[in-house]
Amino acid sequence: MENVDGNAGACAEPQDADLAGLRGEIDGIDDRMADLFVRRMELAGEVAACKRRTGRALRDPAREREIVSRVTGRAPAWMETPLRLLFGSLFETSRALQRASVCRAGAVSQAIAAARARAHGPFPARATVACQGAEGSYSQQAAVKMFPVAAIMFFNTFDDVFSAVEKGMCPYGVLPIENSSAGSVAAVYDLMVRHRFSIVRAARQKIDHVLLGAPGAALEGIREVSSHPHALAQCGAFLSAHPGWTVSPASNTAAAARALAASGRRDLAVLASRECAELYGLDVLAGGVADAASYTRFICISKEAEIRPEARKMCIMMTLPHRPGALYSVMAKFAAIDVNLTKLESRPIPGMDFEFRFTFEFEAAADDPRVAALLDEFASDPQVERFSFLGAYAEV
């Protein structure tokens, strides 16, 4: 054993020396690459100045293809894809620096400027607001958080809320967009593409479900539970503990509570907020029924864009070509200007196999010229099949 240990120790020293030598060589290459990168970006700035003087387009796809073809031709075949990715990122960084100096306001920049001019003073405390559901719903609670003096009009569906705002019946509408445990509200994302609107505010609302029954009902007598599908999903463990119950989806938690109160059924219970118990004269049969504490994010929409100084989030929607690297290219553009993506939602496009529409939410100030220039580029890029600027807003 001593000889074996001795041999292992004797082998370790040359290996460590080899590793140190390799790392030293890599460090030297990294230093040279950093110097060359800085010089390349300096030259990119000079190219941008030439483009500004001559009015040439920022992007030159033929030039990029020429470079990629040249550099991949100098390397082994197995390095072709890594080199394409490396130079794709390099091009995005270069264009980001050029956009900062070749900044001509496009359609999105102009729309942002108009929305900033349109929003006078602080966000209104008083407004007529469209909500889906009924009094006591989480949508109603989120609306009151955004508008302390709110006149709320309730509608049966999310589509009705979009339509009420789009047609001018209500200046604002409040819609759920995602829950921290149950995920995105897919129906709202699908409706976004069908309506003309702008996101002007967002809010997080704590979700606190309880099990409600008609007066005199007992937990032992319950045979059916109804609520919104997201609420049912958020209370999965509690429902699983009662396998004999029938689970029935409803359009809204508060609407389910209101329907229970009207029916008087003692074998039916609903998952809703405690506020609904008082509103509709129901008994709390069980509390703490959610699997975990959760929050739902709500957006406030208006017909016209309104961007106030406190806006620190933006949202866009686009359809990208169905090819490798299309989504990566967009994300690289954000990374190149140090913008943090906070949400990426993909939804299938009806009638188109494996084609998706993407919604991006990111942190950015509305007056950041780098962001405005990037959005202008997206809007005018022929590779982006459909682009929509959905708004800039603050979240409360």
Beta strands, then each sheet from edge to edge (+ up, - down):
strand 1: 126-132
strand 2: 149-155
strand 3: 172-179
strand 4: 183-184
strand 5: 198-207
strand 6: 209-213
strand 7: 224-227
strand 8: 246-249
strand 9: 268-273
strand 10: 283-286
strand 11: 294-302
strand 12: 313-319
strand 13: 340-348
strand 14: 356-363
strand 15: 386-395
sheet 1: 2+ 1+ 3+ 4-
sheet 2: 2+ 1+ 3+ 11- 5+ 15+ 12- 14+ 13-
sheet 3: 8+ 7+ 9+ 6- 10+
end
